[in-house]
Amino acid sequence: MTPAPPHGGAAAAGVEPASGAEPDAPHRHLAHTWQEAWQLAFDCATPIPAAPVALREALGRTLATDVEALVDLPHYASSAMDGWAVNGSAPWILAEPGQRLAPHQASPIVTGGLIPPGAKAVLRSESGTIASDEEGLPVLQLAGGAKPGEPRNGEHIRKAAQEAAAGEVLIKSGTLLNPAHLALAALAGHDSLQVVGKAIVRLVFTGSEVVTAGIPQPGEVRDTFGPQLAGVVEMLGGICTGETKIGDSYAEWLAALEDPEPAEDIAEAAAGQLPGRSAAEPLPADVVITTGGTGRSGTDHLRRSVAELGGRLLIDGIAMRPGHPAVLAELPDGRFIIGLPGNPLAAMMALSTIGAPLLAALGHRTLPQVTGVPCGSMIEPDPGRTRLMPFRLLYGMASPAQHTGPGMMRGLAAADGVLVVPPHGVQLGELVPAFALPWGASLPAPPAAKDKPAPKRPARKPAGNGGPVDWSELLG
């Protein structure tokens, strides 16, 4: 799933092996710049191969191969009305349902029912009536409300292959699948569809002090990740299949990061075809996202757990604020570990910096767009660090939001995007790199540079009437 790091291996990519030292041991590393981390998170992964998924799981996925009709649509001639299948003109002698109809015979039929052999048309129930012939036997006759000439030959019969013939392409590769596509695929005889790969993501929430309901007591904090992180991952192109809540012990960390089951026949599992395993069971994760545990205290065990599992650190800290202690690691089985800081805004900025590019690469998409927006205020330099600032667009200019501390969410909740402020600061009106929020609208394109009009040249006076020039005045 994942190639060796680009540009000549781990060392050249700024990747360092995870340290197996105790958490309180000195740990030297050089944080990546924001741009380096953004690019590396995209470059370190290759797209996940296409695989079949059950129709129920294919909504919103991108089709990897054309969908052809496995049978004619419809695959048999059927009635479009409740009434009688008939052969010939009225009156008709009633025959047993399903038997071949001779001329002047009819048999009852319902909408969607199989047209019996010999039937030429379907008479609507409101256009026919059952009467008795001279011998008292039941016969079908036209009712008073029947239209002249009813039923015409072939009327109210849905012919086989009327919608599509077997082998005809119904849905083109590259289509974003909607509910109607899934219904059409089912009609065409498919139980699963080959779709473009997407990352399977598992979430690990940490912290003994985190409570999931009610008002936290002093020393406790409310869970801000559980209600929203899976949704953000889906917006970024991942598929969340499970969540785990653990405490702060090393044993819990190690158990949570260990692969719970072997990655066997993922494609078959996705289609619900593995013996003894249903499609509802979670698939092995391509990415594990953890919250908290990326600091350097005695309860921060992410790096030690990665080292114990034989993994390597691709990114160990980013020269940015908030979100500096973010971690991106890779395990020997190919899984990526994204370590988010415990503060909610810091975690969201870290997820935008390394999670968004990584999930884009795994999901066959391009690097998320960073565009320039004019800044509505001057921002002082902060040497050595990029600052990620949620902002509001006011009169076409980006105004940094208030309430944007690492543990705050109020500013981000009202933001239109995030400024990527370079270490040297920003001047009023200067274009600043920015990216849109996963749940927000795209940012407007930067204003095009206006060409300065060419200076007007004074009009030349006419050179006379074309006759000889009188130079006498110049000569004195």
Sequence and secondary structure as in RCSB ss.txt:
>XXXX:A:sequence
MTPAPPHGGAAAAGVEPASGAEPDAPHRHLAHTWQEAWQLAFDCATPIPAAPVALREALGRTLATDVEALVDLPH
YASSAMDGWAVNGSAPWILAEPGQRLAPHQASPIVTGGLIPPGAKAVLRSESGTIASDEEGLPVLQLAGGAKPGE
PRNGEHIRKAAQEAAAGEVLIKSGTLLNPAHLALAALAGHDSLQVVGKAIVRLVFTGSEVVTAGIPQPGEVRDTF
GPQLAGVVEMLGGICTGETKIGDSYAEWLAALEDPEPAEDIAEAAAGQLPGRSAAEPLPADVVITTGGTGRSGTD
HLRRSVAELGGRLLIDGIAMRPGHPAVLAELPDGRFIIGLPGNPLAAMMALSTIGAPLLAALGHRTLPQVTGVPC
GSMIEPDPGRTRLMPFRLLYGMASPAQHTGPGMMRGLAAADGVLVVPPHGVQLGELVPAFALPWGASLPAPPAAK
DKPAPKRPARKPAGNGGPVDWSELLG
>XXXX:A:secstr
     TTTHHHHTT EE   S TTS      B HHHHHHHHHHT      EEEEGGG TT BBSS EE SS BSS
S EESSSEEEEESSSSEEE  TTS   TTEEEEE TT B  TT  EEEEGGGEEEEE TTS EEEEE TT  TT 
S TTTTEE TTSSB TT EEE TT B  HHHHHHHHHTT SEEEE    EEEEEE  TTEESSS   TT EE SS
TTTHHHHHHHTT EEEEEEE  S HHHHHHHHS SS    HHHHHTT STT  TTS    SEEEEES  SSSTT 
 HHHHHHHTT EEEEE BSEES TT EEEE TTS EEEEE SSHHHHHHHIIIIIHHHHHHHTT      EEEEB
SS B   TT EEEEEEEEETTEEEE S  STT  HHHHT SEEEEE TT B TT EEEEEE TTS          
              SSS    HHHH 
